[in-house]
Amino acid sequence: MLDYVSLAALAAVIREGSFERAARSLNVTPSAVSQRVRQLEERVGCALVIRETPCRATALGQRLCLHIDRVSLLEQELQSTLPALAAEGAKKVTVPVAVNADSFATWFVPALADFCAETSALMDVKVDDQDHTSEWLRSGKVLAAVTSRTRPATGCNSQFLGTMRYLAAASPSFVQRYFGDGIGADSLAHAPSLVFDTKDELQSRWVQGFCGRHIELPRHRLPSPQAFVTATLTGMGWGLHPSELIADCIDNGSLIELVPGLSLDVPLYWQYTRSASSLLDGLTHHIVSAARSSLIIS
């Protein structure tokens, strides 16, 4: 028989990042949380928490956290149909998901808002590159993810959301300064580009498609889609932007496409665990609906 009180303590430590914050969220003392986690570790015979700042789960600890997340979803669903079974003062269920930054900055949050308006669930959103969000799902850190990966993770369903179109753009002054004699391999090798982080390969992929070979690009790192737009408008660099995010800037001429008509299209998928939970099904409905009203469907 699984000790769900101890499992809930473990999940709280990983979710909150420390034993102290986990204790506050569970309304118990830090020593109680520590004792529950320690008893669970003694029972399974190995460490479940990497005790650093913030606390992280071991591989087995993450599997147990995923299990309690799934159980919480099912309990929330049962309590909504049988309120008499709900424990007094029962906590709201938290749904961990992962999403790429550009979706998060455009269509994703309104979908979450619609979902939360219909339920009492709380959201825990992790933001990462679209080529890496599936790793959060595969490792058990989240229950669902927006990803560019076609193949679903083990034990997960996958649903096509649509295609996010990216445009390479820069300010008129930047284009005049760096691409006054035309855009090509030499000018791109000297013009500062913008990337989200070290995982962001969109600019390199666009250049590869345009030049037919890899070009080493000078890069500013700006981990925010909105900062991307601001930095581009001010002439700090050029970058790939979701077409939806810069449509008005292109229309009013404050940004210029570097090569008109040469976009980079990234298909996106919604992958989610097969939990048989109507709560997760409801979230999926809102995610798919919002994506298909914003992304390109072909």
Secondary structure, 3 states (H helix, E strand, C coil): CCCHHHHHHHHHHHHHCCHHHHHHHHCCCHHHHHHHHHHHHHHHCCCCEECCCCCEECHHHHHHHHHHHHHHHHHHHHHHHCHHHCCCCCCCCEEEEEECHHHHHHHHHHHHHHHHHHCCCEEEEEECCCCCHHHHHHCCCCCEEEECCCCCCCCEEEEEEEEEEEEEEECHHHHHHHHCCCCCHHHHHHCCEEECCCCCCHHHHHHHHHHCCCCCCCEEECCCHHHHHHHHHCCCCEEEEEHHHHHHHHHHCCCEECCCCCEEEEEEEEEEECCCCHHHHHHHHHHHHHHHCCCECC
